[in-house]
Amino acid sequence: MAVTTGELVLLAASLVALGLALFIVFHAYRGARRNDSQRMFALATGLCLLTVVPTALSVAVTALGPAVGVGSDGRTLYLPLSQRLFEIAGLVTLLYSLLLSPGR
Amino acid sequence: MDVSVHSETAGCHKRQRGVGTTGAVAVSDDRDVAEVLALLDDEYARAILRQTSGEALSASEISDACGMSVSTVYRRADRLVDCGLLVERTVATPDGNHYSTYESRVEELTVSISTDSVDVRVTERPVGDLGDRFTDLWEGL
C-alpha cells in the first residue's frame, strides 16, 4: 500500500500531540503522587482519556489497521465513535475533579 | 526518590499562595524589611542566593561551592527561608534518612522609598517540581 505525504504528516503530527499529552499527563500524575491529591489524580486520568487515548487509537488504527484488517466502517464510524466515548469519559472525570472539594 | 515540600515562612511575611506559584511579594513590615536588607548585606547570604539560583542544592553542596562551613549555611538558609527568599525541601533517602535542599526564589528585588515607608518587593522565579506547580495551579481553582 502506498503511503502518501499527507498520511505521513498526519502521523507525525499525531505523534507530536501524543508526546506532549503524555508529558503533561505524566506531570499531573507525578503531582498527584507527590501531593497525595485525589483531584490531581482525577485530572491526570481525565487528561489521559481526553488526549492520550483518542490520539493513540487513531495512530494505532492508521498504522496497524490495514495489517489487522480494519474495514472502512472501522475507520469512519467505530474509530471516531470510540474516540468520542473516551473524550466524554475524560470530560466527566475532569468535571469530577473540579467538583471534588479542594485538598482531597 | 521521594520529595516533599516544607511549608515555608514562619517569620517574615505570610505568603498566600502555594510553594510553586510565582509572582511578586511585597514586604512592608519594618522589621521584615530590615531583615531582608540585613540578609542582602551579608556576603554569605548573598553567596547562597547566587549559588542556588536555578538549582536546588543541599547544605553541603552549598558549603563546598561557596567555601563556608555547613553550620553557616544552615544559619543563613534558615533566615532566608523565613523571609521567603529561599525555598527549603526535604528529600528522603532510600536508607530512611532525609536532608534539605535549598533553591532561591528571588528573580528581582526592588526597594522603594517614600516619606511614609521603605518597601521591598520581591519578584519570584518559578521554582520547584513541575508536578507540584501543576497541583498548586489546579487546586487553586
gemmi code that builds the backbone of each chain (N, CA, C; Angstrom):
import gemmi

chains = {
    "A": [
        ("MET", (0.833, -1.192, 0.000), (0.000, 0.000, 0.000), (0.875, 1.254, 0.000)),
        ("ALA", (0.611, 2.149, -0.914), (1.413, 3.370, -0.989), (1.009, 4.334, 0.119)),
        ("VAL", (1.996, 4.936, 0.748), (1.723, 5.900, 1.810), (1.927, 7.300, 1.258)),
        ("THR", (0.908, 8.135, 1.349), (1.029, 9.486, 0.793), (1.723, 10.405, 1.793)),
        ("THR", (2.220, 11.532, 1.271), (2.873, 12.521, 2.130), (1.900, 13.024, 3.201)),
        ("GLY", (0.654, 13.220, 2.786), (-0.354, 13.700, 3.730), (-0.503, 12.776, 4.916)),
        ("GLU", (-0.504, 11.457, 4.659), (-0.638, 10.490, 5.754), (0.564, 10.534, 6.689)),
        ("LEU", (1.754, 10.719, 6.096), (2.962, 10.804, 6.928), (2.926, 12.034, 7.825)),
        ("VAL", (2.483, 13.182, 7.234), (2.380, 14.413, 8.030), (1.388, 14.222, 9.172)),
        ("LEU", (0.243, 13.557, 8.829), (-0.770, 13.289, 9.856), (-0.195, 12.433, 10.978)),
        ("LEU", (0.551, 11.398, 10.603), (1.145, 10.508, 11.602), (2.135, 11.273, 12.473)),
        ("ALA", (2.978, 12.117, 11.824), (3.969, 12.892, 12.580), (3.271, 13.828, 13.561)),
        ("ALA", (2.224, 14.538, 13.077), (1.501, 15.463, 13.953), (0.862, 14.719, 15.116)),
        ("SER", (0.304, 13.536, 14.835), (-0.319, 12.747, 15.893), (0.705, 12.325, 16.938)),
        ("LEU", (1.901, 11.946, 16.471), (2.936, 11.515, 17.412), (3.409, 12.679, 18.280)),
        ("VAL", (3.529, 13.887, 17.681), (3.913, 15.068, 18.455), (2.853, 15.346, 19.526)),
        ("ALA", (1.556, 15.297, 19.097), (0.458, 15.535, 20.041), (0.490, 14.497, 21.159)),
        ("LEU", (0.769, 13.251, 20.788), (0.816, 12.165, 21.767), (1.937, 12.404, 22.782)),
        ("GLY", (3.098, 12.834, 22.275), (4.228, 13.100, 23.160), (3.920, 14.213, 24.150)),
        ("LEU", (3.369, 15.321, 23.639), (3.029, 16.452, 24.523), (1.991, 16.030, 25.552)),
        ("ALA", (0.973, 15.278, 25.095), (-0.084, 14.839, 26.006), (0.493, 13.948, 27.100)),
        ("LEU", (1.392, 13.035, 26.716), (1.997, 12.145, 27.709), (2.824, 12.937, 28.718)),
        ("PHE", (3.539, 13.955, 28.234), (4.362, 14.793, 29.116), (3.488, 15.465, 30.180)),
        ("ILE", (2.378, 16.082, 29.715), (1.504, 16.802, 30.644), (0.827, 15.826, 31.617)),
        ("VAL", (0.341, 14.702, 31.085), (-0.322, 13.718, 31.950), (0.664, 13.162, 32.974)),
        ("PHE", (1.904, 12.931, 32.524), (2.917, 12.405, 33.426), (3.152, 13.358, 34.602)),
        ("HIS", (3.242, 14.657, 34.309), (3.496, 15.614, 35.391), (2.281, 15.795, 36.290)),
        ("ALA", (1.078, 15.703, 35.705), (-0.129, 15.751, 36.537), (-0.145, 14.543, 37.472)),
        ("TYR", (0.238, 13.382, 36.941), (0.257, 12.164, 37.759), (1.319, 12.258, 38.856)),
        ("ARG", (2.497, 12.785, 38.488), (3.549, 12.978, 39.493), (3.088, 13.928, 40.592)),
        ("GLY", (2.421, 15.016, 40.170), (1.907, 15.968, 41.149), (0.901, 15.308, 42.078)),
        ("ALA", (0.052, 14.420, 41.507), (-0.939, 13.714, 42.315), (-0.250, 12.804, 43.326)),
        ("ARG", (0.790, 12.085, 42.876), (1.506, 11.184, 43.773), (2.229, 11.947, 44.870)),
        ("ARG", (2.945, 13.012, 44.475), (3.770, 13.733, 45.442), (2.932, 14.469, 46.464)),
        ("ASN", (1.767, 14.977, 46.035), (0.956, 15.763, 46.956), (-0.237, 14.977, 47.478)),
        ("ASP", (-0.302, 13.685, 47.093), (-1.366, 12.824, 47.574), (-2.726, 13.478, 47.335)),
        ("SER", (-2.949, 13.910, 46.095), (-4.148, 14.688, 45.782), (-5.078, 13.908, 44.861)),
        ("GLN", (-6.288, 13.642, 45.357), (-7.282, 12.949, 44.530), (-7.703, 13.788, 43.334)),
        ("ARG", (-7.783, 15.108, 43.553), (-8.194, 15.988, 42.452), (-7.195, 15.914, 41.308)),
        ("MET", (-5.892, 15.899, 41.657), (-4.868, 15.818, 40.612), (-4.892, 14.459, 39.931)),
        ("PHE", (-5.208, 13.413, 40.725), (-5.279, 12.086, 40.126), (-6.419, 12.037, 39.108)),
        ("ALA", (-7.551, 12.654, 39.478), (-8.680, 12.710, 38.546), (-8.328, 13.557, 37.325)),
        ("LEU", (-7.586, 14.652, 37.550), (-7.174, 15.489, 36.419), (-6.281, 14.706, 35.466)),
        ("ALA", (-5.315, 13.972, 36.027), (-4.401, 13.192, 35.191), (-5.172, 12.140, 34.395)),
        ("THR", (-6.102, 11.457, 35.071), (-6.910, 10.439, 34.387), (-7.753, 11.069, 33.277)),
        ("GLY", (-8.396, 12.213, 33.611), (-9.238, 12.890, 32.634), (-8.448, 13.349, 31.418)),
        ("LEU", (-7.279, 13.948, 31.670), (-6.448, 14.413, 30.554), (-5.988, 13.241, 29.702)),
        ("CYS", (-5.689, 12.142, 30.365), (-5.242, 10.947, 29.638), (-6.360, 10.454, 28.712)),
        ("LEU", (-7.592, 10.346, 29.250), (-8.728, 9.885, 28.445), (-9.049, 10.862, 27.322)),
        ("LEU", (-8.810, 12.145, 27.601), (-9.187, 13.189, 26.660), (-8.172, 13.347, 25.535)),
        ("THR", (-6.886, 13.155, 25.858), (-5.843, 13.475, 24.882), (-5.060, 12.254, 24.428)),
        ("VAL", (-4.560, 11.473, 25.398), (-3.662, 10.374, 25.032), (-4.413, 9.262, 24.315)),
        ("VAL", (-5.563, 8.836, 24.890), (-6.252, 7.652, 24.366), (-6.777, 7.859, 22.936)),
        ("PRO", (-7.512, 8.946, 22.647), (-8.006, 9.115, 21.273), (-6.879, 9.219, 20.244)),
        ("THR", (-5.810, 9.949, 20.609), (-4.689, 10.081, 19.677), (-4.006, 8.735, 19.457)),
        ("ALA", (-3.813, 8.005, 20.560), (-3.166, 6.691, 20.439), (-4.026, 5.761, 19.590)),
        ("LEU", (-5.341, 5.821, 19.782), (-6.240, 4.989, 18.973), (-6.104, 5.312, 17.497)),
        ("SER", (-6.081, 6.605, 17.186), (-6.027, 6.970, 15.772), (-4.686, 6.573, 15.155)),
        ("VAL", (-3.589, 6.738, 15.946), (-2.283, 6.301, 15.437), (-2.284, 4.787, 15.225)),
        ("ALA", (-2.837, 4.065, 16.203), (-2.832, 2.605, 16.124), (-3.631, 2.128, 14.916)),
        ("VAL", (-4.819, 2.732, 14.728), (-5.660, 2.293, 13.608), (-5.012, 2.655, 12.272)),
        ("THR", (-4.408, 3.861, 12.197), (-3.758, 4.265, 10.956), (-2.566, 3.372, 10.635)),
        ("ALA", (-1.782, 3.061, 11.667), (-0.551, 2.318, 11.423), (-0.798, 0.820, 11.280)),
        ("LEU", (-1.687, 0.265, 12.147), (-1.853, -1.185, 12.182), (-3.146, -1.651, 11.528)),
        ("GLY", (-4.064, -0.691, 11.306), (-5.378, -1.066, 10.780), (-5.331, -1.955, 9.560)),
        ("PRO", (-4.606, -1.556, 8.521), (-4.583, -2.368, 7.302), (-4.073, -3.781, 7.557)),
        ("ALA", (-3.091, -3.911, 8.464), (-2.488, -5.212, 8.721), (-3.464, -6.159, 9.410)),
        ("VAL", (-4.275, -5.602, 10.365), (-5.187, -6.479, 11.096), (-6.594, -6.460, 10.499)),
        ("GLY", (-6.745, -5.811, 9.331), (-7.995, -5.868, 8.610), (-9.126, -5.044, 9.192)),
        ("VAL", (-8.821, -3.757, 9.547), (-9.885, -2.855, 9.961), (-10.550, -2.303, 8.706)),
        ("GLY", (-11.849, -2.504, 8.598), (-12.547, -2.087, 7.390), (-12.838, -0.600, 7.368)),
        ("SER", (-13.526, -0.152, 6.319), (-13.818, 1.274, 6.201), (-14.817, 1.710, 7.267)),
        ("ASP", (-15.715, 0.780, 7.676), (-16.617, 1.066, 8.793), (-15.816, 1.368, 10.059)),
        ("GLY", (-14.778, 0.588, 10.269), (-13.914, 0.760, 11.447), (-13.294, 2.140, 11.474)),
        ("ARG", (-12.814, 2.586, 10.312), (-12.113, 3.874, 10.275), (-13.084, 5.047, 10.345)),
        ("THR", (-14.208, 4.938, 9.675), (-15.075, 6.122, 9.577), (-16.171, 6.149, 10.636)),
        ("LEU", (-16.461, 5.004, 11.267), (-17.520, 5.002, 12.273), (-17.020, 4.594, 13.656)),
        ("TYR", (-16.442, 3.385, 13.746), (-16.115, 2.871, 15.071), (-14.959, 3.621, 15.716)),
        ("LEU", (-13.953, 4.013, 14.907), (-12.834, 4.769, 15.477), (-13.298, 6.114, 16.057)),
        ("PRO", (-13.988, 6.964, 15.244), (-14.444, 8.244, 15.820), (-15.407, 8.047, 16.983)),
        ("LEU", (-16.264, 7.023, 16.892), (-17.223, 6.780, 17.961), (-16.506, 6.454, 19.268)),
        ("SER", (-15.512, 5.554, 19.191), (-14.811, 5.191, 20.422), (-14.022, 6.393, 20.943)),
        ("GLN", (-13.471, 7.202, 20.015), (-12.743, 8.408, 20.460), (-13.682, 9.334, 21.217)),
        ("ARG", (-14.867, 9.576, 20.672), (-15.837, 10.463, 21.348), (-16.178, 9.923, 22.723)),
        ("LEU", (-16.391, 8.578, 22.798), (-16.771, 7.986, 24.085), (-15.659, 8.190, 25.117)),
        ("PHE", (-14.391, 8.005, 24.696), (-13.278, 8.235, 25.620), (-13.217, 9.707, 26.030)),
        ("GLU", (-13.496, 10.595, 25.057), (-13.471, 12.025, 25.376), (-14.559, 12.384, 26.390)),
        ("ILE", (-15.750, 11.777, 26.193), (-16.830, 12.024, 27.161), (-16.405, 11.548, 28.549)),
        ("ALA", (-15.826, 10.349, 28.605), (-15.362, 9.821, 29.892), (-14.326, 10.767, 30.506)),
        ("GLY", (-13.417, 11.294, 29.659), (-12.394, 12.217, 30.149), (-12.989, 13.500, 30.691)),
        ("LEU", (-13.952, 14.052, 29.963), (-14.586, 15.304, 30.403), (-15.339, 15.094, 31.716)),
        ("VAL", (-16.020, 13.937, 31.841), (-16.729, 13.642, 33.091), (-15.728, 13.543, 34.243)),
        ("THR", (-14.563, 12.924, 33.963), (-13.545, 12.814, 35.005), (-13.015, 14.196, 35.403)),
        ("LEU", (-12.814, 15.079, 34.406), (-12.373, 16.446, 34.706), (-13.416, 17.167, 35.552)),
        ("LEU", (-14.677, 16.987, 35.199), (-15.762, 17.614, 35.960), (-15.749, 17.113, 37.394)),
        ("TYR", (-15.560, 15.803, 37.557), (-15.486, 15.199, 38.880), (-14.333, 15.831, 39.669)),
        ("SER", (-13.185, 16.009, 38.987), (-12.023, 16.612, 39.646), (-12.338, 18.026, 40.126)),
        ("LEU", (-13.059, 18.787, 39.287), (-13.401, 20.165, 39.668), (-14.390, 20.191, 40.830)),
        ("LEU", (-15.272, 19.183, 40.886), (-16.308, 19.196, 41.913), (-15.822, 18.634, 43.246)),
        ("LEU", (-14.712, 17.868, 43.209), (-14.148, 17.381, 44.466), (-13.745, 18.562, 45.332)),
        ("SER", (-13.955, 18.438, 46.627), (-13.566, 19.564, 47.475), (-12.048, 19.662, 47.528)),
        ("PRO", (-11.518, 20.895, 47.535), (-10.075, 21.106, 47.488), (-9.367, 20.413, 48.653)),
        ("GLY", (-8.123, 20.024, 48.379), (-7.294, 19.462, 49.429), (-7.481, 17.966, 49.619)),
        ("ARG", (-8.355, 17.339, 48.799), (-8.513, 15.888, 48.939), (-7.599, 15.146, 47.997)),
    ],
    "B": [
        ("MET", (13.092, 8.398, 44.384), (13.392, 9.403, 45.420), (12.123, 10.192, 45.723)),
        ("ASP", (11.834, 10.282, 46.977), (10.604, 10.941, 47.387), (10.924, 12.339, 47.880)),
        ("VAL", (10.202, 13.305, 47.359), (10.464, 14.682, 47.761), (9.171, 15.282, 48.294)),
        ("SER", (9.241, 15.899, 49.427), (8.055, 16.602, 49.914), (8.423, 18.055, 50.163)),
        ("VAL", (7.431, 18.890, 50.078), (7.699, 20.321, 50.195), (7.342, 20.796, 51.593)),
        ("HIS", (8.274, 21.446, 52.219), (8.066, 22.031, 53.536), (7.139, 23.221, 53.448)),
        ("SER", (6.392, 23.444, 54.459), (5.699, 24.732, 54.488), (6.737, 25.778, 54.855)),
        ("GLU", (6.787, 26.832, 54.059), (7.827, 27.825, 54.307), (7.320, 28.894, 55.237)),
        ("THR", (8.097, 29.894, 55.354), (7.770, 31.145, 56.021), (7.172, 30.978, 57.406)),
        ("ALA", (7.968, 31.235, 58.380), (7.442, 31.349, 59.728), (7.579, 32.798, 60.158)),
        ("GLY", (8.677, 33.420, 59.807), (8.992, 34.726, 60.362), (8.482, 35.911, 59.578)),
        ("CYS", (8.946, 36.050, 58.350), (8.865, 37.345, 57.707), (7.470, 37.816, 57.338)),
        ("HIS", (6.882, 37.196, 56.386), (5.562, 37.651, 55.976), (4.762, 36.436, 55.586)),
        ("LYS", (3.473, 36.606, 55.438), (2.635, 35.461, 55.103), (2.443, 35.405, 53.601)),
        ("ARG", (2.771, 34.247, 53.047), (2.506, 34.056, 51.634), (1.124, 33.458, 51.505)),
        ("GLN", (0.389, 33.948, 50.521), (-0.987, 33.488, 50.426), (-1.127, 32.293, 49.512)),
        ("ARG", (-0.165, 32.101, 48.668), (-0.341, 31.038, 47.687), (0.642, 29.913, 47.935)),
        ("GLY", (0.548, 28.875, 47.124), (1.357, 27.688, 47.323), (2.817, 27.915, 46.991)),
        ("VAL", (3.598, 26.867, 47.225), (5.040, 26.969, 47.053), (5.423, 27.194, 45.601)),
        ("GLY", (4.677, 26.579, 44.706), (5.122, 26.566, 43.326), (4.738, 27.795, 42.522)),
        ("THR", (3.876, 28.617, 43.081), (3.403, 29.732, 42.277), (4.450, 30.836, 42.200)),
        ("THR", (4.306, 31.666, 41.202), (5.246, 32.761, 41.060), (4.493, 34.068, 41.139)),
        ("GLY", (5.228, 35.146, 41.220), (4.593, 36.440, 41.257), (5.452, 37.376, 42.068)),
        ("ALA", (4.872, 38.470, 42.461), (5.621, 39.433, 43.252), (5.066, 39.434, 44.665)),
        ("VAL", (5.959, 39.500, 45.635), (5.550, 39.539, 47.020), (6.094, 40.807, 47.642)),
        ("ALA", (5.219, 41.555, 48.279), (5.641, 42.806, 48.902), (5.963, 42.567, 50.367)),
        ("VAL", (7.083, 43.118, 50.800), (7.460, 43.084, 52.210), (7.287, 44.496, 52.729)),
        ("SER", (6.343, 44.725, 53.635), (6.124, 46.100, 54.063), (6.357, 46.303, 55.558)),
        ("ASP", (6.296, 45.204, 56.347), (6.550, 45.355, 57.772), (7.997, 45.823, 57.989)),
        ("ASP", (8.180, 46.849, 58.839), (9.508, 47.446, 59.012), (10.564, 46.424, 59.432)),
        ("ARG", (10.173, 45.534, 60.369), (11.138, 44.571, 60.872), (11.548, 43.600, 59.760)),
        ("ASP", (10.572, 43.213, 58.943), (10.873, 42.284, 57.853), (11.752, 42.941, 56.800)),
        ("VAL", (11.471, 44.215, 56.497), (12.301, 44.944, 55.537), (13.734, 44.993, 56.051)),
        ("ALA", (13.889, 45.281, 57.333), (15.230, 45.346, 57.913), (15.936, 43.991, 57.800)),
        ("GLU", (15.178, 42.914, 58.027), (15.782, 41.580, 57.959), (16.220, 41.244, 56.525)),
        ("VAL", (15.363, 41.585, 55.539), (15.723, 41.326, 54.140), (16.976, 42.108, 53.766)),
        ("LEU", (17.015, 43.393, 54.153), (18.169, 44.226, 53.807), (19.427, 43.740, 54.532)),
        ("ALA", (19.256, 43.285, 55.779), (20.404, 42.755, 56.521), (20.951, 41.512, 55.833)),
        ("LEU", (20.051, 40.672, 55.330), (20.495, 39.464, 54.644), (21.238, 39.805, 53.354)),
        ("LEU", (20.752, 40.838, 52.652), (21.426, 41.234, 51.408), (22.805, 41.816, 51.695)),
        ("ASP", (22.954, 42.392, 52.876), (24.237, 42.964, 53.269), (25.236, 41.867, 53.641)),
        ("ASP", (24.710, 40.672, 53.873), (25.549, 39.578, 54.358), (26.140, 38.809, 53.180)),
        ("GLU", (27.471, 38.726, 53.122), (28.090, 38.106, 51.945), (27.771, 36.617, 51.841)),
        ("TYR", (27.606, 35.947, 52.993), (27.277, 34.520, 52.952), (25.868, 34.308, 52.414)),
        ("ALA", (24.921, 35.161, 52.884), (23.538, 35.038, 52.399), (23.482, 35.298, 50.896)),
        ("ARG", (24.249, 36.314, 50.448), (24.262, 36.600, 49.006), (24.840, 35.425, 48.231)),
        ("ALA", (25.912, 34.833, 48.767), (26.535, 33.696, 48.078), (25.550, 32.529, 47.958)),
        ("ILE", (24.768, 32.287, 49.027), (23.785, 31.193, 48.984), (22.731, 31.469, 47.917)),
        ("LEU", (22.243, 32.725, 47.885), (21.215, 33.068, 46.882), (21.756, 32.911, 45.472)),
        ("ARG", (23.021, 33.342, 45.281), (23.612, 33.260, 43.939), (23.770, 31.793, 43.524)),
        ("GLN", (24.296, 30.992, 44.446), (24.593, 29.599, 44.125), (23.331, 28.783, 43.860)),
        ("THR", (22.225, 29.146, 44.523), (21.002, 28.343, 44.393), (20.012, 28.951, 43.399)),
        ("SER", (20.467, 29.899, 42.588), (19.583, 30.448, 41.552), (19.459, 29.451, 40.425)),
        ("GLY", (18.287, 28.869, 40.297), (18.052, 27.946, 39.195), (18.459, 26.521, 39.473)),
        ("GLU", (18.924, 26.232, 40.696), (19.342, 24.866, 41.006), (19.185, 24.631, 42.505)),
        ("ALA", (18.474, 23.567, 42.868), (18.315, 23.240, 44.282), (19.552, 22.484, 44.766)),
        ("LEU", (20.171, 22.984, 45.844), (21.393, 22.364, 46.354), (21.223, 22.011, 47.826)),
        ("SER", (21.936, 20.973, 48.268), (21.928, 20.630, 49.685), (22.896, 21.551, 50.421)),
        ("ALA", (22.806, 21.558, 51.744), (23.658, 22.441, 52.536), (25.137, 22.129, 52.301)),
        ("SER", (25.473, 20.834, 52.178), (26.896, 20.508, 52.000), (27.373, 20.909, 50.607)),
        ("GLU", (26.488, 20.835, 49.614), (26.875, 21.292, 48.274), (27.109, 22.801, 48.270)),
        ("ILE", (26.225, 23.541, 48.965), (26.403, 24.992, 49.056), (27.710, 25.292, 49.792)),
        ("SER", (27.949, 24.534, 50.867), (29.160, 24.733, 51.660), (30.410, 24.533, 50.807)),
        ("ASP", (30.422, 23.483, 49.982), (31.567, 23.239, 49.098), (31.727, 24.345, 48.062)),
        ("ALA", (30.586, 24.726, 47.440), (30.652, 25.671, 46.332), (31.036, 27.070, 46.803)),
        ("CYS", (30.601, 27.463, 47.999), (30.824, 28.841, 48.448), (31.953, 28.960, 49.457)),
        ("GLY", (32.521, 27.842, 49.877), (33.619, 27.910, 50.827), (33.217, 28.454, 52.175)),
        ("MET", (32.077, 27.983, 52.690), (31.695, 28.363, 54.055), (31.310, 27.103, 54.797)),
        ("SER", (31.296, 27.184, 56.127), (31.002, 25.974, 56.893), (29.529, 25.605, 56.752)),
        ("VAL", (29.227, 24.323, 56.968), (27.847, 23.854, 56.830), (26.944, 24.551, 57.851)),
        ("SER", (27.473, 24.808, 59.045), (26.620, 25.461, 60.055), (26.302, 26.898, 59.648)),
        ("THR", (27.255, 27.567, 58.980), (26.950, 28.906, 58.449), (25.849, 28.822, 57.403)),
        ("VAL", (25.936, 27.798, 56.534), (24.901, 27.631, 55.516), (23.535, 27.483, 56.188)),
        ("TYR", (23.449, 26.590, 57.195), (22.161, 26.359, 57.865), (21.640, 27.634, 58.519)),
        ("ARG", (22.543, 28.363, 59.200), (22.087, 29.595, 59.884), (21.520, 30.586, 58.882)),
        ("ARG", (22.276, 30.851, 57.796), (21.805, 31.825, 56.809), (20.571, 31.308, 56.086)),
        ("ALA", (20.586, 30.012, 55.731), (19.469, 29.456, 54.963), (18.171, 29.546, 55.766)),
        ("ASP", (18.249, 29.294, 57.080), (17.029, 29.395, 57.901), (16.443, 30.798, 57.835)),
        ("ARG", (17.335, 31.802, 57.941), (16.830, 33.183, 57.887), (16.257, 33.494, 56.507)),
        ("LEU", (16.944, 33.039, 55.453), (16.461, 33.287, 54.089), (15.118, 32.610, 53.856)),
        ("VAL", (14.947, 31.392, 54.381), (13.679, 30.677, 54.234), (12.568, 31.430, 54.975)),
        ("ASP", (12.892, 31.915, 56.185), (11.887, 32.663, 56.961), (11.389, 33.888, 56.214)),
        ("CYS", (12.272, 34.505, 55.441), (11.885, 35.708, 54.690), (11.258, 35.370, 53.346)),
        ("GLY", (11.204, 34.101, 52.996), (10.604, 33.710, 51.731), (11.530, 33.908, 50.542)),
        ("LEU", (12.814, 34.187, 50.804), (13.751, 34.372, 49.688), (14.291, 33.032, 49.194)),
        ("LEU", (14.165, 32.008, 50.039), (14.726, 30.693, 49.725), (13.648, 29.656, 49.999)),
        ("VAL", (13.611, 28.615, 49.166), (12.657, 27.523, 49.387), (13.417, 26.309, 49.896)),
        ("GLU", (12.913, 25.720, 50.966), (13.535, 24.516, 51.514), (12.669, 23.318, 51.175)),
        ("ARG", (13.311, 22.232, 50.739), (12.576, 20.987, 50.500), (13.273, 19.862, 51.218)),
        ("THR", (12.498, 18.908, 51.685), (13.071, 17.748, 52.344), (13.127, 16.590, 51.357)),
        ("VAL", (14.296, 16.010, 51.209), (14.479, 14.884, 50.307), (14.740, 13.642, 51.145)),
        ("ALA", (13.913, 12.607, 50.942), (14.104, 11.361, 51.677), (15.087, 10.477, 50.920)),
        ("THR", (16.016, 9.871, 51.643), (16.962, 8.954, 51.008), (16.466, 7.526, 51.238)),
        ("PRO", (16.882, 6.583, 50.364), (16.368, 5.212, 50.476), (16.631, 4.571, 51.843)),
        ("ASP", (17.697, 4.982, 52.552), (18.001, 4.350, 53.835), (17.175, 4.930, 54.988)),
        ("GLY", (16.178, 5.754, 54.657), (15.278, 6.231, 55.709), (15.666, 7.588, 56.277)),
        ("ASN", (16.839, 8.090, 55.921), (17.205, 9.428, 56.376), (16.629, 10.475, 55.433)),
        ("HIS", (16.855, 11.716, 55.776), (16.437, 12.767, 54.856), (17.340, 13.978, 55.026)),
        ("TYR", (17.388, 14.798, 53.976), (18.166, 16.023, 54.056), (17.394, 17.122, 53.344)),
        ("SER", (17.849, 18.368, 53.504), (17.143, 19.502, 52.895), (17.894, 20.008, 51.682)),
        ("THR", (17.136, 20.481, 50.706), (17.755, 21.210, 49.602), (17.190, 22.630, 49.616)),
        ("TYR", (17.951, 23.529, 49.055), (17.560, 24.933, 49.048), (17.606, 25.479, 47.635)),
        ("GLU", (16.627, 26.320, 47.298), (16.622, 26.961, 45.982), (16.144, 28.400, 46.138)),
        ("SER", (16.836, 29.302, 45.449), (16.488, 30.720, 45.550), (15.169, 31.013, 44.857)),
        ("ARG", (14.353, 31.828, 45.502), (13.104, 32.269, 44.878), (13.267, 33.616, 44.193)),
        ("VAL", (14.381, 34.288, 44.434), (14.492, 35.693, 44.047), (14.864, 35.838, 42.577)),
        ("GLU", (13.995, 36.499, 41.840), (14.319, 36.862, 40.466), (14.846, 38.290, 40.481)),
        ("GLU", (14.118, 39.151, 41.175), (14.454, 40.565, 41.212), (13.931, 41.134, 42.531)),
        ("LEU", (14.643, 42.112, 43.051), (14.241, 42.679, 44.329), (14.266, 44.200, 44.201)),
        ("THR", (13.134, 44.819, 44.497), (13.018, 46.266, 44.340), (12.810, 46.921, 45.701)),
        ("VAL", (13.576, 47.952, 45.965), (13.384, 48.724, 47.190), (12.808, 50.073, 46.791)),
        ("SER", (11.638, 50.414, 47.335), (11.089, 51.733, 47.042), (10.967, 52.526, 48.333)),
        ("ILE", (11.355, 53.778, 48.251), (11.412, 54.631, 49.441), (10.516, 55.840, 49.237)),
        ("SER", (9.633, 56.060, 50.179), (8.832, 57.279, 50.169), (8.899, 57.877, 51.572)),
        ("THR", (8.232, 59.028, 51.769), (8.274, 59.631, 53.109), (7.576, 58.738, 54.126)),
        ("ASP", (6.645, 57.901, 53.651), (5.901, 57.046, 54.578), (6.658, 55.782, 54.972)),
        ("SER", (7.301, 55.197, 53.963), (7.820, 53.859, 54.244), (8.948, 53.473, 53.301)),
        ("VAL", (9.649, 52.415, 53.695), (10.596, 51.736, 52.817), (10.005, 50.366, 52.518)),
        ("ASP", (9.747, 50.118, 51.247), (9.137, 48.849, 50.873), (10.094, 48.025, 50.030)),
        ("VAL", (10.035, 46.729, 50.250), (10.806, 45.804, 49.432), (9.827, 44.930, 48.682)),
        ("ARG", (10.089, 44.788, 47.399), (9.220, 43.956, 46.576), (10.072, 42.871, 45.933)),
        ("VAL", (9.682, 41.625, 46.140), (10.448, 40.508, 45.601), (9.683, 39.906, 44.433)),
        ("THR", (10.292, 39.916, 43.256), (9.702, 39.210, 42.114), (10.233, 37.791, 42.147)),
        ("GLU", (9.307, 36.837, 42.228), (9.726, 35.455, 42.444), (9.867, 34.693, 41.136)),
        ("ARG", (10.845, 33.830, 41.117), (11.038, 32.969, 39.957), (10.300, 31.653, 40.216)),
        ("PRO", (9.870, 30.983, 39.122), (9.238, 29.688, 39.339), (10.260, 28.691, 39.842)),
        ("VAL", (9.993, 28.074, 40.963), (10.916, 27.063, 41.483), (10.126, 25.798, 41.747)),
        ("GLY", (10.863, 24.732, 41.911), (10.245, 23.502, 42.351), (9.796, 22.613, 41.207)),
        ("ASP", (9.210, 21.525, 41.601), (8.850, 20.484, 40.656), (7.644, 20.896, 39.818)),
        ("LEU", (7.690, 20.556, 38.542), (6.585, 20.882, 37.631), (5.279, 20.261, 38.130)),
        ("GLY", (5.354, 19.030, 38.636), (4.163, 18.364, 39.152), (3.547, 19.122, 40.324)),
        ("ASP", (4.408, 19.651, 41.217), (3.903, 20.418, 42.364), (3.262, 21.714, 41.907)),
        ("ARG", (3.888, 22.369, 40.921), (3.321, 23.634, 40.434), (1.980, 23.386, 39.752)),
        ("PHE", (1.923, 22.293, 38.992), (0.679, 21.897, 38.336), (-0.412, 21.687, 39.393)),
        ("THR", (-0.041, 20.992, 40.477), (-1.008, 20.728, 41.554), (-1.491, 22.034, 42.178)),
        ("ASP", (-0.545, 22.932, 42.466), (-0.935, 24.229, 43.051), (-1.923, 24.962, 42.151)),
        ("LEU", (-1.602, 24.920, 40.846), (-2.444, 25.618, 39.877), (-3.860, 25.052, 39.879)),
        ("TRP", (-3.953, 23.731, 39.786), (-5.260, 23.086, 39.681), (-6.034, 23.188, 40.995)),
        ("GLU", (-5.330, 22.987, 42.118), (-6.011, 23.058, 43.412), (-6.390, 24.481, 43.753)),
        ("GLY", (-5.715, 25.444, 43.094), (-6.024, 26.848, 43.362), (-7.283, 27.329, 42.659)),
        ("LEU", (-7.830, 26.495, 41.777), (-9.025, 26.908, 41.033), (-10.225, 27.077, 41.966)),
    ],
}
model = gemmi.Model(1)
for chain_id, residues in chains.items():
    chain = gemmi.Chain(chain_id)
    for i, (resn, *xyz) in enumerate(residues, 1):
        res = gemmi.Residue()
        res.name, res.seqid = resn, gemmi.SeqId(i, " ")
        for name, pos in zip(("N", "CA", "C"), xyz):
            atom = gemmi.Atom()
            atom.name, atom.element = name, gemmi.Element(name[0])
            atom.pos, atom.b_iso = gemmi.Position(*pos), 0.0
            res.add_atom(atom)
        chain.add_residue(res)
    model.add_chain(chain)
structure = gemmi.Structure()
structure.add_model(model)
structure.setup_entities()
